[in-house]
Amino acid sequence: MSSKEFSRNKRRRSSVDRRYRDPRQEAQDARHYEAKRRAMQAAHNREQRERIAQERISRSYEETRRSIRYDPQYLEQSQRHEAWRAAQAAQAQGGYESQRRAVKRRSSHSKAAASTQARRRPAKKPAAKWSFKKKLVSVFCVCLCVILLFFGGSYLFIRAMLGNVERHELDTEDLGLTEEVMKTPNTSVTNIALFGVDTRDVTSDAGRSDAVLILSVDRKHNKIKLISLARDTCVQIDGHGTDKLTHAYAYGGPQLAVKTLNQNFGMDIEDFVTVNFAQLASIIDYIGGVVINVTEEEREFINTECFDEQNNLGIETQTLEKSGDVRLTGGQALAYARNRDIGSDTARAGRQREVLMAMFNEVKSMNFTKLPGLVGMVLSQCLTSLSDSEMMDMGFWALTSGATIEECGLPNSECDAYGGTVDGVWYFIYDLSTASDIIQKFIYDDVLPKE
């Protein structure tokens, strides 16, 4: 369809629409159009009036301004005002300049004073930061102080416990020391006599020495050495002639017992420690028992021969249920060490050494916090000639040096020992000079004896 045809059809439709429109609608449209026209006319008229009023105000203001500008009175007043403003500006400028010069003078004085002060006093160095090494040293010092406080408290506690030790001083002039031994003392080795007294009385240290041992603290080879001597060894006891080694303690206490060891075995012993076997049971219980290899025969002995006897003495002893490597209580370990029926006297001494070595191993591995209690218990149940400083020195060395334990018993296969009777009394008889040589080589030359 062309554009002409489209226009023609549009006019035809509009004429048709006007022909058929409603008169009321036409009247309403006419009224609407008239209202709109009147509103637009009123707005136009209002704008015209405002513009005319503005033009009138502008013309009036301009005329008034022109008339005042050429008024002589106004000109004089304006000139005075301009002069006053100029004076104020000049005064302000002068004040600013004077103030600026004063500030400049003060600044120059301050700089001069500061430079003089700087020449007099060196500049303060900035605070140095803590390096890693300084921090490490500080932490080390704090830890060291804590350790010192701990060991200081432990030292005071042990010193207090040492006051509970029963002392027995030995007469060093009457210990049977030879002149050769006294001339060449060995400072790296300390020999101490250990006596285990079996009195069947938990409160007594009197009686025969059921166990006789020599304890050597060898700092040169970093070892602790135990030498057990058969209690029935035939020896010469000063003032009593030929007798058993165990009787020396009963005859003259630790003084005569130490003298007998020195005279018969060429020793240089000047100190001793005595412990009652009955008291040893409570110490073993405190450290938690000891692990011992027990044979079936020894188990039966503990359960039959010593069970009733020890319980009647107040030493609690439980029935041992099995053999082999077992942990023994204090009462069971005491019965094991007292066994006289199985093996010879040498075997009995070996069992005693085994119990002592097992105790030492338990002490080395026990909780450090329990050591003060153990020290107090051991010291309260000992009779000794050692001083406080000697005991503390040896105890600290034993715990911190990592020393190993070696042990042997005499007589052994090198001594040609045999059992015999003299005047109706049974003895262990062997060459004491050979035994003395074995002891000397073991203690000082670190030569372990044969079995």
ABEGO torsion letter per residue (X at the ends): XBAAAAAAAAAAAAAAAAAABBAAAAAAAAAAAAAAAAAAAAAAAAAAAAAAAAAAAAAAAAAAAAAAAABAAAAAAAAAAAAAAAAAAAAAAAAAAAAAAAAAAAAAAAAAAAAAAAAABBBBBBBBBBBAAAAAAAAAAAAAAAAAAAAAAAAAAAAAAAAABBBBBBBAAAAGBBAAAAABBBAABBBBBBBBBBAGBAABABEBBABBBBBBBBAAAGBBBBBBBBAABBBBBBGAEBBBAAAAAAAAEAAAAAAAAAAAAGBABABBBBBBAAAAAAAAAAAGEBBBBBBAAAAAAAAAAAAAAAAAAGBBBBBBABBEBBBBBAAAAAAAAABAABEBAAAAAAAAAAAAAAAAAAAAABBAAAAAAAAAAAAAABBBABBAAAAAAAAAAAAAAGBBBBBBBOBBAAAGBBBBBBGGBBBBBBBAAAAAAAAAAAAAAGBBBBX
